[in-house]
Amino acid sequence: MSRAKLDLVVGLFVLAGFFSFVYLSAQLGDFAPLSKRHQYQVQAEFGNISGLRQGAVVEIAGVRVGKVTGIDLSDRQRAEVTMYIDREVELSEDSIASIKTQGIIGEKYVSISPGGSDMMLEDGDWLLETESALDLEELVSKYIFGGV
């Protein structure tokens, strides 16, 4: 094999490896432009999201159905959480979003309890029923100082 052909084959191999690495990184890293095509946006407002982070999991019955993509403070001084939900999951308008903890001191996530309404949420709609995060530090403080 001549030197030019060998250089061409090695170059193509390196190029194919590079594009494979980029593709796998985008897929495993949940690169937003690739994943948002198959999801719709839902927002919810909470009184307290203590410990919830962007990128947290959204679950229904323990099954991952989306993720938290944004956390902001609303005009009413409440936490505004933006979530992307898989398109094949339909949420009724009376679904309840709760902030839960994985284990005793695990990460926070959003758990959605499906409602019974016939009206389904669409892209950009709001979940109106929410339950804020349980603040263990506050509960322990109340117990220790006799507030319970």
N, CA, C and O of each residue as an XYZ file, in Angstrom:
592
protein
N       0.851     -1.168      0.000
C       0.000      0.000      0.000
C       0.901      1.236      0.000
O       1.864      1.313      0.762
N       0.582      2.179     -0.844
C       1.430      3.368     -0.940
C       1.201      4.270      0.273
O       0.199      4.145      0.976
N       2.119      5.151      0.496
C       2.098      6.066      1.642
C       0.838      6.958      1.615
O       0.238      7.201      2.662
N       0.441      7.438      0.446
C      -0.718      8.320      0.329
C      -2.004      7.582      0.700
O      -2.864      8.131      1.388
N      -2.133      6.323      0.238
C      -3.320      5.542      0.567
C      -3.387      5.247      2.063
O      -4.461      5.313      2.660
N      -2.263      4.927      2.661
C      -2.201      4.650      4.091
C      -2.589      5.896      4.897
O      -3.338      5.796      5.869
N      -2.084      7.063      4.498
C      -2.436      8.319      5.168
C      -3.928      8.600      5.035
O      -4.553      9.070      5.986
N      -4.508      8.320      3.867
C      -5.925      8.544      3.643
C      -6.770      7.627      4.532
O      -7.740      8.077      5.142
N      -6.407      6.349      4.606
C      -7.150      5.393      5.424
C      -7.056      5.780      6.903
O      -8.064      5.765      7.610
N      -5.872      6.123      7.369
C      -5.703      6.529      8.768
C      -6.500      7.810      9.047
O      -7.135      7.926     10.096
N      -6.469      8.753      8.130
C      -7.215     10.001      8.292
C      -8.715      9.763      8.366
O      -9.389     10.360      9.205
N      -9.254      8.899      7.503
C     -10.669      8.568      7.526
C     -11.057      7.847      8.824
O     -12.125      8.085      9.387
N     -10.175      6.972      9.277
C     -10.415      6.254     10.526
C     -10.472      7.226     11.708
O     -11.363      7.122     12.551
N      -9.539      8.156     11.775
C      -9.514      9.155     12.851
C     -10.758     10.046     12.773
O     -11.363     10.356     13.799
N     -11.133     10.450     11.579
C     -12.323     11.290     11.386
C     -13.594     10.555     11.821
O     -14.451     11.138     12.485
N     -13.718      9.280     11.450
C     -14.876      8.480     11.854
C     -14.912      8.320     13.376
O     -15.984      8.392     13.978
N     -13.770      8.108     13.992
C     -13.693      8.005     15.445
C     -14.101      9.305     16.125
O     -14.801      9.283     17.137
N     -13.672     10.428     15.581
C     -14.012     11.732     16.143
C     -15.524     11.973     16.079
O     -16.125     12.388     17.070
N     -16.141     11.718     14.922
C     -17.587     11.918     14.791
C     -18.373     10.943     15.661
O     -19.434     11.296     16.176
N     -17.873      9.734     15.831
C     -18.523      8.784     16.729
C     -18.474      9.278     18.171
O     -19.455      9.162     18.906
N     -17.342      9.823     18.567
C     -17.194     10.374     19.917
C     -18.156     11.544     20.133
O     -18.803     11.622     21.178
N     -18.257     12.441     19.172
C     -19.159     13.597     19.283
C     -20.608     13.124     19.383
O     -21.365     13.624     20.216
N     -20.998     12.174     18.549
C     -22.372     11.661     18.566
C     -22.699     11.000     19.915
O     -23.750     11.277     20.494
N     -21.824     10.145     20.412
C     -22.060      9.473     21.690
C     -22.085     10.465     22.847
O     -22.888     10.320     23.769
N     -21.226     11.459     22.808
C     -21.218     12.478     23.865
C     -22.527     13.235     23.887
O     -23.067     13.509     24.959
N     -23.043     13.575     22.725
C     -24.310     14.305     22.646
C     -25.470     13.443     23.132
O     -26.362     13.944     23.816
N     -25.474     12.162     22.794
C     -26.557     11.275     23.202
C     -26.513     10.972     24.694
O     -27.539     11.050     25.371
N     -25.348     10.629     25.211
C     -25.232     10.282     26.622
C     -25.317     11.503     27.516
O     -25.772     11.406     28.656
N     -24.888     12.649     27.016
C     -24.933     13.875     27.794
C     -26.271     14.568     27.718
O     -26.430     15.655     28.272
N     -27.251     13.964     27.039
C     -28.575     14.551     26.904
C     -28.493     15.954     26.337
O     -29.072     16.891     26.887
N     -27.777     16.096     25.245
C     -27.588     17.381     24.573
C     -28.953     17.942     24.207
O     -29.699     17.312     23.458
N     -29.284     19.104     24.722
C     -30.637     19.666     24.662
C     -31.254     19.740     23.259
O     -32.394     19.303     23.102
N     -30.578     20.262     22.236
C     -31.236     20.346     20.930
C     -31.665     18.995     20.361
O     -32.607     18.933     19.571
N     -30.996     17.927     20.747
C     -31.379     16.609     20.247
C     -32.541     16.012     21.037
O     -33.371     15.300     20.472
N     -32.607     16.298     22.344
C     -33.631     15.663     23.174
C     -34.929     16.443     23.225
O     -35.977     15.836     23.445
N     -34.921     17.750     23.035
C     -36.126     18.564     23.174
C     -37.130     18.335     22.051
O     -38.299     18.693     22.192
N     -36.702     17.750     20.948
C     -37.639     17.462     19.856
C     -38.697     16.461     20.280
O     -39.818     16.489     19.773
N     -38.352     15.579     21.201
C     -39.246     14.512     21.623
C     -39.910     14.813     22.964
O     -40.436     13.914     23.620
N     -39.881     16.087     23.367
C     -40.431     16.466     24.657
C     -41.259     17.740     24.535
O     -41.151     18.475     23.553
N     -42.083     17.988     25.541
C     -42.818     19.247     25.600
C     -42.565     19.900     26.953
O     -42.246     19.232     27.936
N     -42.716     21.220     26.978
C     -42.392     22.001     28.169
C     -43.618     22.170     29.059
O     -44.717     22.455     28.585
N     -43.403     21.988     30.359
C     -44.427     22.211     31.373
C     -43.771     23.006     32.492
O     -42.605     22.786     32.817
N     -44.529     23.935     33.082
C     -43.991     24.739     34.171
C     -44.846     24.560     35.413
O     -46.027     24.222     35.329
N     -44.225     24.792     36.577
C     -44.932     24.713     37.854
C     -44.303     25.707     38.813
O     -43.128     26.053     38.692
N     -45.106     26.161     39.770
C     -44.634     27.118     40.759
C     -44.714     26.473     42.137
O     -45.741     25.908     42.512
N     -43.613     26.564     42.888
C     -43.523     25.943     44.205
C     -43.166     26.999     45.253
O     -42.494     27.986     44.954
N     -43.624     26.775     46.480
C     -43.259     27.659     47.581
C     -41.836     27.425     48.040
O     -41.173     28.354     48.500
N     -41.345     26.172     47.921
C     -39.997     25.822     48.377
C     -39.502     24.637     47.551
O     -40.160     23.598     47.489
N     -38.349     24.796     46.924
C     -37.761     23.683     46.156
C     -36.407     23.290     46.724
O     -35.578     22.720     46.014
N     -36.181     23.580     47.962
C     -34.921     23.370     48.663
C     -34.124     22.175     48.139
O     -34.513     21.026     48.353
N     -33.023     22.439     47.461
C     -32.128     21.392     46.992
C     -32.377     20.892     45.579
O     -31.562     20.135     45.051
N     -33.475     21.289     44.952
C     -33.744     20.859     43.573
C     -32.793     21.586     42.634
O     -32.596     22.794     42.765
N     -32.207     20.868     41.697
C     -31.245     21.457     40.775
C     -31.692     21.272     39.328
O     -32.482     20.385     39.003
N     -31.160     22.136     38.478
C     -31.395     21.998     37.044
C     -30.799     20.673     36.591
O     -29.677     20.337     36.970
N     -31.531     19.924     35.792
C     -31.084     18.607     35.346
C     -31.656     17.482     36.194
O     -31.427     16.309     35.899
N     -32.404     17.827     37.253
C     -33.008     16.804     38.109
C     -34.050     16.007     37.322
O     -34.597     16.485     36.328
N     -34.305     14.817     37.774
C     -35.214     13.892     37.108
C     -36.667     14.256     37.420
O     -36.975     14.715     38.519
N     -37.550     14.049     36.452
C     -38.998     14.133     36.650
C     -39.531     12.715     36.487
O     -39.269     12.058     35.479
N     -40.291     12.239     37.495
C     -40.770     10.858     37.490
C     -42.286     10.783     37.669
O     -42.910     11.639     38.295
N     -42.841      9.733     37.096
C     -44.217      9.335     37.374
C     -44.162      7.870     37.780
O     -43.681      7.035     37.014
N     -44.648      7.547     38.976
C     -44.652      6.175     39.500
C     -43.255      5.553     39.481
O     -43.114      4.351     39.257
N     -42.220      6.372     39.716
C     -40.855      5.880     39.757
C     -40.178      5.731     38.411
O     -39.029      5.296     38.340
N     -40.881      6.089     37.332
C     -40.323      5.966     35.980
C     -39.930      7.355     35.488
O     -40.718      8.297     35.574
N     -38.716      7.478     34.975
C     -38.243      8.771     34.476
C     -39.014      9.157     33.218
O     -39.057      8.403     32.246
N     -39.627     10.352     33.251
C     -40.400     10.819     32.104
C     -39.934     12.190     31.625
O     -40.499     12.737     30.678
N     -38.924     12.745     32.260
C     -38.450     14.062     31.845
C     -37.365     14.570     32.766
O     -36.812     13.828     33.578
N     -37.065     15.873     32.620
C     -36.061     16.470     33.483
C     -36.322     17.954     33.670
O     -36.993     18.589     32.857
N     -35.784     18.493     34.747
C     -35.896     19.911     35.071
C     -34.882     20.657     34.221
O     -33.697     20.326     34.226
N     -35.347     21.666     33.490
C     -34.442     22.411     32.612
C     -34.224     23.848     33.049
O     -33.332     24.523     32.535
N     -35.022     24.320     33.984
C     -34.839     25.695     34.426
C     -35.478     25.950     35.776
O     -36.530     25.395     36.093
N     -34.830     26.799     36.575
C     -35.347     27.204     37.872
C     -35.159     28.710     37.982
O     -34.047     29.222     37.852
N     -36.261     29.412     38.224
C     -36.224     30.871     38.348
C     -37.090     31.300     39.519
O     -37.862     30.511     40.063
N     -36.948     32.567     39.897
C     -37.794     33.156     40.925
C     -38.883     33.960     40.227
O     -38.588     34.833     39.411
N     -40.140     33.666     40.548
C     -41.254     34.349     39.894
C     -41.473     35.727     40.509
O     -40.849     36.079     41.510
N     -42.362     36.496     39.900
C     -42.708     37.823     40.413
C     -43.349     37.739     41.792
O     -43.284     38.694     42.566
N     -43.960     36.612     42.101
C     -44.626     36.417     43.388
C     -43.694     35.825     44.444
O     -44.155     35.352     45.483
N     -42.392     35.848     44.183
C     -41.374     35.338     45.103
C     -41.547     33.842     45.377
O     -41.361     33.383     46.504
N     -41.899     33.103     44.351
C     -42.017     31.652     44.426
C     -41.073     31.048     43.392
O     -40.679     31.714     42.435
N     -40.716     29.786     43.591
C     -39.811     29.104     42.666
C     -40.576     28.635     41.440
O     -41.567     27.914     41.554
N     -40.115     29.047     40.275
C     -40.734     28.681     39.007
C     -39.849     27.618     38.349
O     -38.700     27.891     38.001
N     -40.383     26.422     38.183
C     -39.616     25.286     37.667
C     -40.110     24.943     36.264
O     -41.305     24.746     36.044
N     -39.173     24.875     35.320
C     -39.486     24.483     33.948
C     -39.009     23.054     33.734
O     -37.869     22.714     34.050
N     -39.897     22.218     33.191
C     -39.577     20.810     32.973
C     -39.880     20.434     31.531
O     -40.795     20.978     30.914
N     -39.111     19.509     31.008
C     -39.410     18.915     29.707
C     -39.863     17.486     29.948
O     -39.169     16.703     30.596
N     -41.041     17.152     29.417
C     -41.666     15.845     29.596
C     -41.688     15.127     28.253
O     -41.938     15.747     27.220
N     -41.425     13.814     28.264
C     -41.459     13.017     27.033
C     -42.823     13.130     26.363
O     -43.852     13.094     27.037
N     -42.835     13.267     25.045
C     -44.085     13.466     24.289
C     -45.071     12.304     24.448
O     -46.282     12.519     24.404
N     -44.575     11.089     24.629
C     -45.499      9.965     24.737
C     -46.225      9.925     26.087
O     -47.147      9.130     26.268
N     -45.814     10.780     27.036
C     -46.466     10.867     28.342
C     -47.449     12.031     28.319
O     -47.050     13.180     28.130
N     -48.719     11.740     28.509
C     -49.731     12.779     28.543
C     -50.107     13.071     29.991
O     -50.444     12.163     30.751
N     -50.046     14.344     30.364
C     -50.404     14.761     31.715
C     -51.740     15.483     31.684
O     -51.959     16.367     30.857
N     -52.631     15.101     32.591
C     -53.905     15.812     32.680
C     -53.694     17.119     33.433
O     -52.731     17.261     34.188
N     -54.591     18.064     33.227
C     -54.421     19.391     33.800
C     -54.487     19.398     35.321
O     -54.029     20.358     35.941
N     -55.040     18.362     35.942
C     -55.116     18.319     37.398
C     -54.045     17.425     38.028
O     -54.186     16.989     39.171
N     -52.975     17.154     37.277
C     -51.846     16.396     37.823
C     -51.178     17.211     38.927
O     -51.244     18.440     38.928
N     -50.535     16.515     39.867
C     -49.887     17.173     40.996
C     -48.378     16.954     40.914
O     -47.915     15.818     40.809
N     -47.610     18.048     40.964
C     -46.148     17.977     40.958
C     -45.645     18.164     42.387
O     -46.023     19.119     43.065
N     -44.788     17.243     42.841
C     -44.238     17.291     44.197
C     -42.721     17.218     44.138
O     -42.156     16.563     43.262
N     -42.066     17.893     45.073
C     -40.615     17.787     45.207
C     -40.338     16.681     46.209
O     -40.785     16.753     47.354
N     -39.609     15.665     45.792
C     -39.299     14.513     46.644
C     -37.785     14.352     46.765
O     -37.017     14.977     46.034
N     -37.376     13.502     47.702
C     -35.962     13.209     47.926
C     -35.721     11.726     47.700
O     -36.487     10.888     48.177
N     -34.651     11.397     46.967
C     -34.279     10.000     46.773
C     -33.535      9.537     48.014
O     -32.417      9.984     48.269
N     -34.141      8.645     48.789
C     -33.533      8.186     50.027
C     -33.648      9.241     51.118
O     -34.446     10.172     51.008
N     -32.853      9.093     52.167
C     -32.924     10.023     53.298
C     -32.240     11.340     52.984
O     -32.803     12.407     53.231
N     -31.035     11.276     52.444
C     -30.304     12.508     52.131
C     -29.901     12.553     50.664
O     -28.882     13.146     50.311
N     -30.698     11.930     49.820
C     -30.396     11.869     48.396
C     -30.757     13.141     47.660
O     -31.123     14.149     48.264
N     -30.648     13.075     46.347
C     -30.955     14.226     45.503
C     -32.451     14.455     45.423
O     -33.247     13.531     45.594
N     -32.821     15.695     45.162
C     -34.221     16.063     44.993
C     -34.643     15.788     43.553
O     -33.833     15.876     42.630
N     -35.906     15.458     43.373
C     -36.472     15.251     42.042
C     -37.935     15.665     42.066
O     -38.501     15.884     43.137
N     -38.550     15.772     40.898
C     -39.960     16.121     40.801
C     -40.747     14.848     40.523
O     -40.463     14.119     39.572
N     -41.736     14.596     41.367
C     -42.621     13.454     41.183
C     -43.985     13.987     40.767
O     -44.528     14.889     41.405
N     -44.536     13.429     39.697
C     -45.843     13.870     39.217
C     -46.858     12.762     39.444
O     -46.665     11.619     39.031
N     -47.942     13.131     40.112
C     -49.065     12.211     40.328
C     -50.133     12.543     39.295
O     -50.667     13.652     39.302
N     -50.454     11.607     38.409
C     -51.438     11.886     37.361
C     -52.813     12.184     37.946
O     -53.203     11.624     38.970
N     -53.531     13.064     37.286
C     -54.892     13.409     37.693
C     -55.900     12.609     36.895
O     -55.545     11.686     36.162
N     -57.159     12.975     37.046
C     -58.218     12.233     36.369
C     -58.961     13.037     35.322
O     -59.949     12.555     34.767
N     -58.517     14.237     35.041
C     -59.207     15.101     34.093
C     -59.036     14.603     32.651
O     -58.064     13.923     32.321
N     -59.998     14.958     31.815
C     -59.913     14.624     30.391
C     -59.083     15.649     29.620
O     -58.645     15.376     28.503
N     -58.868     16.806     30.199
C     -58.083     17.871     29.563
C     -56.595     17.595     29.782
O     -56.152     17.448     30.921
N     -55.829     17.525     28.699
C     -54.402     17.240     28.782
C     -53.575     18.520     28.642
O     -53.973     19.462     27.956
N     -52.422     18.533     29.306
C     -51.514     19.670     29.201
C     -50.834     19.669     27.842
O     -50.561     18.614     27.270
N     -50.568     20.852     27.340
C     -49.865     21.004     26.073
C     -48.572     21.753     26.310
O     -48.294     22.197     27.424
N     -47.786     21.890     25.263
C     -46.491     22.560     25.354
C     -46.664     23.975     25.913
O     -47.430     24.775     25.375
N     -45.943     24.272     27.000
C     -45.972     25.598     27.603
C     -47.002     25.774     28.699
O     -47.047     26.840     29.314
N     -47.836     24.773     28.975
C     -48.860     24.881     30.017
C     -48.243     24.806     31.417
O     -47.072     24.467     31.589
N     -49.078     25.137     32.409
C     -48.654     25.152     33.815
C     -49.338     24.038     34.585
O     -50.525     23.774     34.395
N     -48.576     23.387     35.458
C     -49.158     22.478     36.448
C     -49.579     23.360     37.622
O     -48.735     24.013     38.236
N     -50.860     23.386     37.937
C     -51.361     24.295     38.964
C     -51.291     23.714     40.372
O     -51.180     24.460     41.345
N     -51.355     22.403     40.487
C     -51.303     21.743     41.797
C     -49.868     21.320     42.096
O     -49.295     20.507     41.372
N     -49.288     21.873     43.162
C     -47.904     21.539     43.522
C     -47.782     21.308     45.025
O     -48.578     21.811     45.817
N     -46.763     20.533     45.394
C     -46.411     20.308     46.793
C     -44.935     20.623     46.937
O     -44.107     20.050     46.229
N     -44.597     21.524     47.840
C     -43.219     21.958     48.028
C     -42.375     20.887     48.696
O     -42.888     19.886     49.196
N     -41.068     21.121     48.691
C     -40.124     20.183     49.290
C     -40.272     20.176     50.807
O     -40.563     21.207     51.415
N     -40.073     19.024     51.406
C     -40.072     18.881     52.852
C     -38.697     19.297     53.357
O     -37.683     18.742     52.934
N     -38.662     20.256     54.247
C     -37.399     20.764     54.773
C     -37.071     20.041     56.075
O     -37.594     20.394     57.132
N     -36.198     19.021     56.001
C     -35.847     18.219     57.175
C     -35.178     19.046     58.258
O     -35.401     18.818     59.446
N     -34.365     19.997     57.854
C     -33.667     20.838     58.825
C     -34.674     21.620     59.675
O     -34.506     21.745     60.888
N     -35.698     22.133     59.041
C     -36.739     22.879     59.759
C     -37.504     21.964     60.711
O     -37.806     22.360     61.837
N     -37.820     20.746     60.273
C     -38.534     19.796     61.126
C     -37.705     19.398     62.341
O     -38.228     19.335     63.454
N     -36.419     19.129     62.139
C     -35.542     18.771     63.256
C     -35.437     19.936     64.219
O     -35.465     19.736     65.433
N     -35.319     21.138     63.706
C     -35.225     22.328     64.544
C     -36.488     22.487     65.400
O     -36.400     22.790     66.589
N     -37.639     22.286     64.802
C     -38.886     22.384     65.565
C     -38.960     21.316     66.647
O     -39.421     21.579     67.758
N     -38.508     20.114     66.321
C     -38.540     19.022     67.287
C     -37.616     19.303     68.474
O     -37.987     19.101     69.630
N     -36.411     19.772     68.165
C     -35.413     20.029     69.215
C     -35.860     21.163     70.124
O     -35.701     21.086     71.342
N     -36.419     22.215     69.536
C     -36.770     23.385     70.332
C     -38.246     23.401     70.756
O     -38.765     24.439     71.165
N     -38.912     22.253     70.656
C     -40.256     22.124     71.181
C     -41.374     22.707     70.345
O     -42.452     22.989     70.868
N     -41.140     22.894     69.065
C     -42.177     23.454     68.214
C     -43.144     22.416     67.681
O     -44.141     22.769     67.051
N     -42.867     21.131     67.924
C     -43.724     20.081     67.408
C     -44.673     19.619     68.484
O     -45.488     18.728     68.247
